[in-house]
Amino acid sequence: MRTVLVVGATGLVGSHCVNLLLTRPDVERVHILVRRAPERAPDPRLVVHVVDFDRLAVPDLRVDDAYLCLGTTMKLAGSREAFRRIDHDYTVAAGRLAKAAGATRSGLVSSVGASERSMTFYLRVKGETERDVAALGFERLCIARPSFLDGERRERRPGEGAGIAISKALAFTMIGGLRIYRPIHARQVAAGLIADVADVGTGMGIFEYDALVRLAAQTPG
């Protein structure tokens, strides 16, 4: 029986992580860190922590696994500084909290093309986040690198919606090295993370489209 932490639990991938984890018989408790209590049916295994991510602290937290699913867009963040604070600073702080709480395994939602050496600000921040979460020293770190995420969002993202529609229409043309850019449903990303974090050995794994789809097929629910 494992106790897990989900950060970004009201987001597209994070919400699927929570739902899938609550169906697993080997999960005893799911802790989530949120800015405000989510509107969802109560579950005796779900523990909600309303926190200030700028002063992140959860006394007496003990977990085995952590799922780091925080993320935003430049438009929603409003500035480069705000975007980096959410995608990098909050994520690394949450990873550090989880590690201090006993977590040995973690899953991180990143992006296809992430690299700390990227010329693109968005991808560079994602790469720096990968680097700094890896430096925390989890025994197992699964990094998911999806392209466009399909699924029902809480907030409207018209530009992204158009991008997903175009990508889905052209997905059949994305073959060979282009397959990593195929759109993928957020549930598949969540299921892939859970399959790896729950059942795979040690070290770090980076998973893009095909690997996430394959892992997702191993996760019931």
C-alpha positions in Angstrom: 0.0 0.0 0.0 1.4 3.3 -1.1 0.8 7.0 -0.2 1.1 9.4 -3.0 1.3 13.2 -3.6 -0.1 14.9 -6.6 0.8 18.5 -7.3 -1.2 20.3 -10.0 -4.2 18.1 -9.1 -6.8 20.4 -10.7 -5.0 20.6 -14.0 -5.5 18.5 -17.1 -3.0 15.7 -16.4 -3.0 16.1 -12.6 -6.8 15.6 -12.3 -6.5 12.3 -14.3 -3.7 11.2 -12.1 -5.9 11.7 -9.0 -8.8 9.8 -10.5 -6.7 6.9 -11.7 -4.7 6.7 -8.4 -8.0 6.5 -6.5 -9.0 3.4 -8.5 -5.8 1.5 -7.6 -6.1 -1.1 -4.8 -2.4 -0.5 -3.9 -2.9 3.2 -3.1 -3.9 3.9 0.5 -3.9 7.7 0.4 -3.7 10.4 -2.2 -2.5 13.9 -0.9 -3.0 16.8 -3.2 -1.6 20.4 -3.0 -4.0 23.1 -4.3 -4.5 26.8 -4.1 -8.2 26.3 -3.3 -10.3 23.2 -2.5 -11.4 21.5 -5.6 -15.1 20.9 -6.5 -15.3 17.1 -6.4 -17.0 14.3 -4.6 -15.3 13.5 -1.3 -13.3 10.3 -1.0 -12.0 8.9 2.2 -8.6 8.3 0.6 -8.2 11.8 -0.7 -6.4 14.4 1.5 -6.6 18.0 0.3 -3.9 20.5 1.4 -4.7 24.1 0.5 -1.3 25.8 0.3 0.6 28.9 -0.6 3.1 27.8 -3.2 5.3 30.8 -2.5 5.7 29.5 1.1 5.3 25.8 0.5 5.0 23.7 3.7 2.9 20.7 4.7 3.7 19.6 8.3 3.9 15.8 9.0 3.5 14.9 5.4 4.7 11.3 4.5 4.5 9.9 1.0 6.0 7.2 -1.1 5.5 8.6 -4.6 5.0 12.1 -6.1 3.4 13.3 -9.3 4.5 16.8 -10.4 1.9 18.0 -12.8 2.0 21.8 -12.5 2.0 23.8 -15.7 0.6 26.9 -17.3 1.0 29.0 -20.5 2.8 32.2 -21.2 -0.6 33.9 -21.8 -2.2 32.7 -18.6 0.9 33.4 -16.5 1.1 37.0 -17.9 4.9 37.3 -18.0 8.0 35.2 -18.4 8.8 35.7 -14.7 5.4 34.4 -13.6 5.6 31.5 -16.1 9.0 30.4 -14.7 7.8 30.8 -11.1 5.0 28.3 -11.7 6.5 25.8 -14.1 10.0 25.7 -12.6 10.1 27.2 -9.1 6.8 25.7 -7.8 7.5 22.4 -9.4 11.0 22.1 -7.9 9.8 23.3 -4.5 7.1 20.6 -4.6 9.6 18.0 -5.6 11.8 19.0 -2.7 8.9 18.8 -0.3 8.0 15.4 -1.5 11.6 14.2 -1.2 11.7 15.5 2.4 8.4 13.7 3.1 10.0 10.4 2.1 9.1 10.0 -1.6 11.5 7.8 -3.5 9.7 7.8 -6.8 8.4 10.6 -8.9 6.7 11.4 -12.2 7.1 14.8 -13.9 5.0 16.3 -16.7 7.3 18.2 -19.1 7.1 18.9 -22.8 8.4 17.4 -26.0 11.5 19.3 -27.0 12.4 20.3 -23.4 16.0 21.2 -23.1 17.9 23.6 -20.8 19.9 24.6 -23.9 16.9 25.4 -26.0 16.6 28.8 -27.7 12.9 28.8 -26.9 12.1 30.2 -23.5 9.2 27.8 -22.9 11.3 24.7 -23.7 14.3 26.0 -21.9 12.3 26.4 -18.7 10.9 22.9 -19.1 14.5 21.6 -19.5 15.7 23.4 -16.5 12.8 22.0 -14.5 13.7 18.5 -15.6 17.3 19.1 -14.6 16.6 20.5 -11.2 14.0 17.9 -10.3 16.4 15.1 -11.3 19.0 16.7 -9.0 16.7 16.1 -6.1 17.8 12.5 -6.2 14.6 10.4 -6.5 15.4 6.7 -6.9 13.0 6.6 -9.9 12.1 9.7 -12.0 9.7 9.3 -14.9 9.6 12.3 -17.2 6.6 12.6 -19.6 7.2 14.7 -22.7 3.9 15.0 -24.5 3.2 17.4 -27.4 -0.3 18.9 -27.6 -2.5 17.7 -24.7 -6.1 16.7 -25.6 -8.9 16.7 -23.0 -11.4 18.9 -21.2 -9.7 21.9 -19.5 -11.1 24.0 -16.8 -10.1 27.2 -18.6 -10.5 28.0 -22.3 -7.3 28.1 -24.4 -8.6 28.9 -27.9 -5.2 29.0 -29.6 -4.2 25.7 -28.1 -7.5 24.2 -29.0 -7.0 25.1 -32.7 -3.5 23.7 -32.5 -4.8 20.4 -31.2 -7.5 20.2 -33.9 -5.0 20.7 -36.6 -2.5 18.3 -35.1 -5.2 15.6 -34.7 -6.2 16.1 -38.3 -2.6 15.7 -39.5 -1.5 13.0 -37.0 -1.5 10.4 -39.7 1.2 12.3 -41.5 3.4 12.4 -38.3 5.5 9.3 -38.8 9.1 8.3 -38.0 10.8 11.0 -36.0 7.6 13.2 -36.2 5.5 10.8 -34.1 6.6 12.5 -30.9 4.6 15.5 -32.0 1.3 13.7 -32.2 -1.4 15.0 -29.8 -2.1 12.8 -26.9 -5.0 12.6 -24.4 -4.1 13.9 -20.9 -5.5 10.6 -19.5 -2.9 8.6 -21.4 -0.1 10.8 -20.0 -1.4 10.4 -16.5 -1.8 6.6 -17.0 1.7 6.4 -18.4 3.2 8.2 -15.5 1.4 6.0 -13.0 2.4 2.8 -14.8 6.0 3.7 -14.7 6.2 5.2 -11.2 4.2 2.4 -9.6 5.9 -0.6 -11.3 9.3 0.2 -12.8 12.8 0.0 -11.2 15.3 2.7 -10.6 17.0 5.5 -12.5 15.5 8.1 -14.9 13.2 7.5 -17.8 12.1 10.0 -20.5 8.9 9.1 -22.3 7.4 10.6 -25.4 4.3 9.7 -27.5 4.8 6.0 -28.3 6.2 5.1 -24.9 3.4 7.0 -23.1 0.7 5.3 -25.2 2.3 1.9 -24.5 2.6 2.6 -20.7 -1.0 3.9 -20.6 -2.3 0.6 -22.0 -0.9 -1.1 -18.9 -2.9 1.1 -16.5 -6.6 0.0 -15.8 -9.3 2.4 -14.9 
